[in-house]
Amino acid sequence: MTIVIIKDGDAVTTTLAIAEGTQNDHASVIKLVRTYQADLEEFGLLDFKSESTGGRPTEYAFLNEPQSTLLLTFMRNTDIVRAFKKKLVREFWEMVQQRNQRAPALPADYIGALEHLLESKRSEKLAIEQRDQAVATKAEIGSRREATAMATASAAVRQANQLKEELGRGLRQATVAAVEKVCKRKFGKQGFRPLKNWCAEKGVQAPKVHDPRYGWVRSWPAAAWADVYQIDLADLFGADGDSQ
């Protein structure tokens, strides 16, 4: 199947060829084009056509090389899509080479030859700029996706840490029960009292957190644990924290 053609002097492909080559339903491909039309038209206006074979008209679009390359970046990167990308790039390249081979001979006069060479270099420069812009756009999209994923992960970590603090087993504060569980150590029924005295001396308020076994209990600050029992909550809960 030939997927690149010459239309009005330019090498283009169609959404029909892309749908067939990537084994996607054409309706989903044309919908993707409509969704990202503004991005695609940064590389030239899209040319939409509609054909009817007796039934409902089918809308499709012509895309140049950077537009089709960008469209493929919006698709799921399966083995079939990757193979089609390589075929598409190869056919665009071969079409340009064939067109260059069919180019008319250089003019016989010196001025005409220079003008022809200048136009050829302009076309070559434009092709390189379009290719580089398509590559840069693909890289930018990848960077945005990576940044979004990292931001989502960071938000999840912050939410998890906040939940640990609210449950009394975080880096800034912890309950006696939580520390006992991780340390495998018992402080006794009055083990909280030295922590309470420390807070009273420092003028620090230890917040209450809910414990399913005891109801509402105090969650003592990290500095109190360090001074009274030489326990570093960062070492204790720094990796993943106590799960329960």
Stockholm file with secondary structure:
# STOCKHOLM 1.0

chainA/1-244         MTIVIIKDGDAVTTTLAIAEGTQNDHASVIKLVRTYQADLEEFGLLDFKSESTGGRPTEYAFLNEPQSTLLLTFMRNTDIVRAFKKKLVREFWEMVQQRNQRAPALPADYIGALEHLLESKRSEKLAIEQRDQAVATKAEIGSRREATAMATASAAVRQANQLKEELGRGLRQATVAAVEKVCKRKFGKQGFRPLKNWCAEKGVQAPKVHDPRYGWVRSWPAAAWADVYQIDLADLFGADGDSQ
#=GR chainA/1-244 SS CCCCEEETTEEEEEHHHHHHHHTCCHHHHHHHHHHTHHHHGGGSCCEEEEECSSSSCEEEEEECHHHHHHHHHTSCCCHHHHHHHHHHHHHHHHHHHHHHHTSCCCCSSHHHHHHHHHHHHHHHHHHHHHHHHHHHHHHHHHHHHHHHHHHHHHHHHHHHHHHHHHTTBSSSEECHHHHHHHHTCCCCTTTTHHHHHHHHHHTCCCCEEEETTTEEEECEEHHHHHHHHCCCHHHHHSSSCCCC
#=GC SS_cons         CCCCEEETTEEEEEHHHHHHHHTCCHHHHHHHHHHTHHHHGGGSCCEEEEECSSSSCEEEEEECHHHHHHHHHTSCCCHHHHHHHHHHHHHHHHHHHHHHHTSCCCCSSHHHHHHHHHHHHHHHHHHHHHHHHHHHHHHHHHHHHHHHHHHHHHHHHHHHHHHHHHTTBSSSEECHHHHHHHHTCCCCTTTTHHHHHHHHHHTCCCCEEEETTTEEEECEEHHHHHHHHCCCHHHHHSSSCCCC
//
